[in-house]
Amino acid sequence: MDQGKDIADSHMEMLEKVSSGIPGFDEITNGGLPCGRSTLVCGDAGAGKTMFGMQFLIEGATEKQEPGVFVAFEESEPDLKKNVASLGWDLDFLCKQKKIAVEAMHISSEEMTEAGQY
């Protein structure tokens, strides 16, 4: 019997997960994102970070009755609403129902400090 595998399986059972709303992602992560923890989603422009976050929030707001907040640093609120509408999501309606709040901020490169390597 492989004791290392038993320990890993035991550890995985203890970590509560929350569905991302993205079936393929939930499958490869054995249930979704760690519950009650921060998760950093990073990648190059166009990698799908915004849509990943939006799908997670929309799933929570519509299926689990859990409100969410989306903070954007590069896109405006109208642009976000237009982009997600292309996938059939009515972000404006969810915002009016106070199920999702969108905060679009602009930070200039002079205001940023990079610490460490990502």
N, C-alpha and C positions, 0 to 999 in steps of 0.2 A: 504494500500500500504506500502511496506517495504522500508523505506527511506534509510536504510543502504545498501540494495541491489542496489538501484538506484545510490548511491554514488559509490559503487564498480564497477558497470557497466560503469558509466561515466568515472571513472579513467582508466579502462581497455581500453576504446575506445581512450583515449588520448595517451597511450603508443604505439608508433609505433614498430612493430615487423618485423624481417627479418627471412625468412624461413631458417631452419637449413639444409634442404635437407633430413631430416629424417621424413617421413610422420607421424608416430606414435607420435614422440616427438612434432612435430608442432601441432598436434591435442590436446594433453593434455596440452600444454602451450598456447593454443588459438592463434597460429600463429607463434611460434618460439621464437627466442631470442630477447631481447630488442635491438632495433636499436641504434647504437652510444654509447653503453655502454659495459664495460668489463663484461665478464661472467666467473666465476670460475667453472670449471668442476673437481670434485674431486672424489676419490674412491680408493679402494684397487687395487693392481696389478691384471690385467686381467679383470677389470670392463668394459673396452671399451672406456676409455678416449681418447686414441690415435685415434681409428677408428672414434669416434664421431667428433673429431677435423678435421680429414682428410676428412670425408664426408662433413662437413660444408665448408671447403676450396675448395674441388673439385667441389661441387655444385656451389659455388660462381664463381669459375674460368671458369667452362664450360657452365653454364646456364645463368649467370648474367654478364659475362665478367668483374668480379671483381677479381683482383689479390690478393694473400694472402701469408702470411709467417707462416711457421710452425717451432717452436723452440723445439728441443728435448733435454732432459737432460740425458736420459738413453739409447736411441737407436741410432745406427749409421744411417747415410743417406742410405747406401746400405740395411740395415735391414728394414728400413721404406719402401723403395721402394719395396722390396720383399714381405713384409707383406701386403701392399695395393694391390699389383698385384694379390694376392689371391682372391681379391674381384672384379677383372676386371679393376682396375684403373691403368693407365699408368702414374705414378708420374714422371718418368724420362722424358717422352714426355712433360708433363706440365711444368717441370722445364726448359727444353730446350726452350720452347716457352715463358719463363719468366712470366707464369701465376701463378706459385707457386714457392716460394723460401723455401728451407729447410736448416736450420742451426742446426747442431747437436753439442752440447757442452758437455763436461765432467766436472762436478764439484765434487770434492772430499768432503767427509763428513766433513773434517776439515775446508773447506771453507764456510760451511753453518752455519747459525744462525737461530734458531727457535724462533720466537717471537709470543706469544699467542698460543691459542689452535684452531685447525681446525677441 
